[in-house]
Amino acid sequence: MDIQAARETKQELLRTAATALSAARTGDAGPGGLLVGVRVYGGGRYGLAVRHDGTAGAEVAARALELAGEDADVLDVGVVRALVGDGGPSTQRLDPQRLDPQRLDPGTPPADRSPVERDLAGAPTPARPGRWAAEVLQRRERPLRPGLSVAQRAVTAGTVGGFVARPGDPTRYLLSNNHVLADSDRAATGSAVLQPGSADGGTAADAVGRLSVAVPLQLASPNVVDAALAALDDDVEIDPTYPVGAVTTTTAADDGLLVEKVGRTTGLTRGAVTAIELDGVAVSYPSGVVTFDDQVEVTGADGAFSAGGDSGSLVYDPVTRAAVGLLFAGSERGGTGGAGLTFCNPVDAVLEALGVHLLAP
């Protein structure tokens, strides 16, 4: 089906599954109870994406298949969590030098994969210089660059997404998530931001800036972004380039886009946009279950696209070097080899909410 038909089918499912959705949104079904969005197949083909944790989602799976037929993509993704680092070894850690894009999940025959996933499996492996390896990104590094470990002093570790500026404001700002730079709304404006984060040995001596602003996380209504800025100290040098070079423009996550990100825990990874306009992404925060609408889903090329500590990474198109989304959460199941799916805020919504633009080198 085309994009408009997929959106209409999504809305029809939302209407007919109102009871289950209500339970998921109020937390009765647990975080990640039911997510409904538009499945991206590439080449102008779309479908219905239903993601569930085995409770509310299972109740509407049959209805989704009735509405969309073979274009319904229903997955049990388990619980969705904010991807902040815990300082310990990650069971999802990937060695960027060992990713094999040709290897498919042996339980998923290539014919059963979407065109997007088959294109991703056959795409050439990007260059992976050592400076983007996870063990390097977790160290104290100057100048600052995207992908490095960073966090508010009370938070374990997240990722430097990039650098932004406001028109007419000479201040340089570091972009990441609210739960990385503002401790999920608990940190005071002006509190220290460390590079690396405390999980990676950061101390007060490693402060690079101060919390400037965070988009509040709402409990009573759906959110679109988990985003915040730290105003960098004047003497902190930055290198605002990514593995592909400068990323200064944005693009919509659409039509099976192949993407990359560089993050503190998994380094440089590749994936594809497999769903857009996902509603009902429920994530546990210290204040309670926070729900997000209009989110972007990314499936990893070979296992997990992200892991704990990658929160705040900027997801971008390596061909056009345009930003796509701000990574903030991931599921415990689903995706290639069952390694989980990654969820991102649409980047234009992030920049608009903060009133900033990406900083050019």
Secondary structure, DSSP 8 states (H G I E B T S, - for coil): --HHHHHHHHHHHHHHTHHHHHHHHTTTT-TTSEEEEEEEEETTEEEEEEEESSSHHHHHHHHHHHHHGGGEEEEE---EEE--B-SS--TT---GGG--TT---TTS-GGGS-HHHHHHHHS------GGGSHHHHTS--SSB-TT-EEEETTS-BEE--EEEE-TT----EEEE-HHHHSTTTTS-TT-EEESS-GGGT--GGGEEEEEEEE----SSS-BS---EEEEE-TT--B--EETTEE--EE----TT-EEEEEETTTEEEEEEEEEEEEE-EEEEETTEEEEE-SEEEEEESSS-S--TT-TT-EEEETTTTEEEEEEEEEESS-SGGG---EEEEEHHHHHHHHT-EE---
